[in-house]
Amino acid sequence: MDRKDLKNYIYNQEWIKGQMEYIEEQKAQVNKLVATLSDMPMGSKAVQDSMAEKLTKLMDNFDELLGKILEEQKQQKEILELLDRVEQPYKLILNKAYIEGKKLVKVASEMNYNYEYMKRMHGIALNKFDEVTKSY
């Protein structure tokens, strides 16, 4: 875990959100397909086996994707735990910049600092985060 992971936090959150939406859409399609198949008159065994095989592959893909999402969420949790170990006001600066995705200009304004001072504080905050990650 390092500052690159912190900087990618918000992008990874968006990825997780997108993948969860994709899974929900696909799940609706699977449910529709299953309902359609169960309403069909009994056809040949080969057709039923083919459809069952496709559904199994689709469910395996869902399981694999969910595994990736869970791993990413675990990493996101670790980042938040590391960030929690950083002292204030550096924790707040990093949280606003990387967790909430705000620009440093906005963070400076919210914290009543001028931008130049915020840039220095941000650099110190990243160094503090690096220290925490090295001791983790």
N, C-alpha and C positions, 0 to 999 in steps of 0.2 A: 504494500500500500504506500503510495507516495502522492506528491502534489498533482501529478497528472490525473490520478484517480479522482482527486477532489475537483479538479477543473472539469472533468467529464461527468460529474455527478448529475447535473441537470439534463444533459443529453441522454444519459442512461435512463433517467426517470422517464423521459419522453419515449424512449425505445420500449421500455417496459409497458407503458400505457398503450402504445400502438400495438404491441404484440397481444396484450390482453383483449383489446378491441377486435383484433383479427381472430383470436380464438373464439370469442363470443359469436362473431359472424359465421365462422365455420361450424360451430356447434349448432347454430340454428339451421344451417344447411343439412347437417348430418341428421338432425331430428326430423326435418322435413323428408329427407331421403328414407329414413327408417320407417316413418309413417306411411310413405308411398309404397315401400316394399311390403309392409305388413298388410296393406289393403289389396295388394295384387293377388290374383288367383295363383294357386300353386303352379309354377311353371317347371321347366326342366331343372334337374339338380345342378347341372353345369352353370346355368344362369344364376341360381341362388348362391352357389359356391363362389362364383366370380364376384358377385356383389358383396358377399360376406368378406372376401379377401380384401377388396378395396376399402371397405369400412375398417377392417383391422389395420391396414396400412395407415389410413387416415388417423385413427386413434393412436397409433404408435408415434406418428408425427406430432400429435398434440402432446403426448407424454414427453417427448424429447424437447419440444419448445417450452413446456412448463418447467422442465428441469433447468433449462437455460435461464428462464425468468427467475426461478427461485435462487439460483446461484448469483445472479445479478443483484437481487434484492438483499441477499446475505452480504455482498460486498458494499452495497449502499448503507446497510446498517453499521458495518464496521467503520465506514467513513464518518458517520454521525457520532459513533462512539469515540473515535479519535478526535474529532472536532470538539467534543465535549470536554476533552482534557486540556484544551488550549485556554489560557487565561483570557479574561476580558480586558480590554475591549476588542482584542484580536479575534476572539471567537465570533463576536457579533459581526465584525467586518467580513470574515470568511463566510459566515452563514448568509449574510445578505448578498455577497458577491457570487458565491458558488452554489448555494443551496436554493436561494430564491432567484438567482440569475439576474441580479440588478447590476447596472453599470456603476463603476467607481464614482462617477460624477453624482449619481443618484444617492449612493451610499454616503458620500461626503455631505450632501445636502441634508439627508435624514439625520445624520449624526452631528450636524452643525460644525463640520470641519471644512476648511477650504480644500480644494482639489489637490494642491501640491502636498499638503500635509497628509491627505488621505493616501496618496501614492506611496509616501514613505511608510505610513502605518500598514498599508497593504503588504509591502515588502517584508516588513518585520513580522506581520501575521503569518505569511507563508513560511518564513524561517522558523517561527514557533511551531507551526504545523509539522515541518520537517523534523524538528527535534522530538516531537511527540511520536512521530512514526518510527523514528530510529530506536526509541526506547520501548516500542510496542512489541 
